Amino acid sequence: MKPIAPSNFPRTAGTALAAAALLFLAIASHARSQSVRNPASKPSSDIVTELPNIVITADAPEEPQVKIPYLPPVEGTKIYAGKRASIIELKALPEVISNNYRQAFALTPGLLVAEETTPLVSLGYRGIGGPDRAQFMQILQDGIPISADPIGYPEAYWTPQLESVQRIDFLRGGASLIYGPQPAGALNYVTLMPRADKPLGVRQQFIMGTDDLISSYTSVDGTIGKLGYHGYFAHRSADGFRQANSDYETNGGRVKLVYQQDEDTRWIFGVDAFEQENGEPGGLSSAGYAAARNQTVRFNDRFKLSRYAMSIELQHRMSSDTELSIKTWAAYYDRWSRRQNGGGFGIVPVGVTTSIDRQEFYNWGIEPRIRHDYEAWGGKHTISAGMHFYLSHSPTTTKTGATVTSNDGPILRDAQRDIIYGSVFVENKFTFGRLTITPGFRMELVNQDMTLQNFAVGAVPETNNSKFDYQPLFGLGLAYDLGSETMLYANISQSYRATTFAQSLIPVANGTANDAAPSVGWHYELGMRGTPRPWITWDSAFFLVDLDNKFGTTGTALTSVGRSINYGWDGALQFDVIGALDAANGTHRGDRLGALNLYANASLLEARLSGGPNNGGTPQFAPPYMVRTGVIYSRKSKLKLAFLGTLMARHSGSDTAAAGFDIPAYTTWDLTAEIPVTQNLKLIGGLNNVFDKQYFARVNAGGIDPAYGRNFYIGGSLTF
């Protein structure tokens, strides 16, 4: 597999990318300061100046005006040196309501949100694959995978309630080998820890808004002796903006217990429960969207989801140089849907029967990791190693209901699906003065056993499929400390996408699978980032993704549709105007006035399919540009105001640029606020899509899923 040389970049795209990158670097070059070692860094393993680790506390009166959005070189048992690893800091924004990812990702370049009518989440990155349920990404909570089945059915139907999340760690592309092989990177939701300053704290938040939106979040936490606890319950419901059948309701909660056994040993217990039901009003055709974007074409389609999970983690410091963590977890998913037969792309279904699908997932896994710091060759180095093992049993049935509202019927298809997955991995961060070199290795082992019984007319009665795949993966990260809290970094890593259940089991009569082999990719990243002063932070990087054996369907045959080659540049800048003026004039107005953070981030992308039936085409959900910009004002009194903009280029929801899948360019703005009234009470409000832009960000085989027009919410939060 050969990388694409820079000389192959289109001239105009290359010029634009270089100019944009130089602009970001030029801005940063005017803001230099003396290196200050981060006191939170591990002196036993690092002798160079490092980018400081962000520390989040309940009250931080001396917080910098601009949050530092980078993960440290080493944290716990994980190594991030030489990787594109950043923090999505939710507390930098006013409270994000209804898991609005368009707002949550405001400060992060490149992450694509395919907004939809339902409360489910669709996320994509760099045009690597379909965004539905973030199926090309690793999605984790506290380092534990939360997809239905991370290999056989890697779709994240559930994501944590954002009010319960301290931060989200984002590792780009192949650099996410620290968590797993998926090519589009990893999102790790780091949940809130119990407060340590008192035995009981309570938070009650209540929000109401357009289309009968009701959102409530109640949490209690505290520490008593060696035991800390945090628990929450969240409810959200609304009627939705479509004509009918766009209602939804979600209920969920979590209990987290932290037992500090002694100074060097900590146990963390977690239990999650979640249930959801929503209507599916159906996708629209282009003509239907133009006529009435809020119309409903499917009046009886419903979706239900239940998820229950528990986890135990041991964190143990074996010595000042060695740390161990062991996670084990078990989870149960129950996904149920009812969809009327007949119809097509944006067409009202005419069938008198319904298809009833139920998928269950019984998962269990364990992951031990160890990190050790040592001295050799005149430097201090860090090695991290571990293994990841899980089992998944997933029975699924498809039934035919006699009417469009039937919830049961005779079985059409029945499948038993089992996954045994294992991986071993090791990384070593070598430190030589200002330079760190981090080679890594991961071995993937996947065993699939699947039996399908198909009772449809003309179908093969029974299909048995068993396969074992293994794949070694390599990565190399480089980082060079330039001083003044500025760093040059580079990364070359492989990724791997095992064949999923859909690629191993053919769901249509007489379907065949051709070239059904896993996809392997190479990811290249070269960038520079820094926070030279408390009032400015920036990140600029070029990237290239070479993903071989991208799957698609030609007729009823599953086959490779070509090699996907995606390259480009992305960058981010945050600039606190008041902080900069204070630094220039020697004043301290920021202590009284707060921070006025101007931000902008952009992703420029060129993506092409090479070889296969779609040769020369553009991959789905690969916009040539994506820009987020706006302003965030905040004060130490906890007042926060934000005006957040998203500018998206024209792109397609299909690898073949099929008619009707075109997604026009759009721009949308959100205005949100968090206003303290007393020490314990704050008001929360927002106006989403301020200028009522009529747009859509998601198209699939069912049609166009229109995005929400202008809507508002208002409420309050009480803490004590």
Secondary structure, 3 states (H helix, E strand, C coil): CCCCCHHHCCHHHHHHHHHHHHHHHHHHHCCCCCCCCCCCCCCCCCCCCCCCCCCCCCCCCCCCCCCCCECCCEECCEECCCCCEEEECHHHCCCCCCCCHHHHCCCCCCEEECCCCCCCCEEEECCCCCCECCCCCEEEECCEECCCECCCECCCCCCCCHHHEEEEEEECHHHHHHCCCCCCCEEEEEECCCCCCCCCEEEEEEEEEHHHEEEEEEEEEEEECCEEEEEEEEEEEECCCCCCCCCEEEEEEEEEEEEEEECCEEEEEEEEEEEEEEECCCCECHHHHHHCCCCCCCCCCEEEEEEEEEEEEEEEEEECCEEEEEEEEEEEEEEEEEEECCCECCECCCCCCEEEEEEEEEEEEEEEEEEEEEEECCEEEEEEEEEEEEEEEEEEEEEEECCCCCCCCCEEEEEEEEEEEEEEEEEEEEEECCEEEEEEEEEEEEEEEEEEEECCCCCCCEEEEEEEEEEEEEEEEEEEEEECCEEEEEEEEEEEECCCHHHHCCCCCCCEECCCCCEEEEEEEEEEEEEEECCEEEEEEEEEEEEEEEEEEECCEEEEEEEEEEEEEEEEEEEEHHHHHHHHHCCCCHHHHCEEEEEEEEEEEEEEEECCCCCCCCCCCCCCEEEEEEEEEECCCCCEEEEEEEEECCEECCCCCCCCCEECCEEEEEEEEEEECCCCEEEEEEEECCCCCCCEEEEECCEEEECCCCEEEEEEEEEC
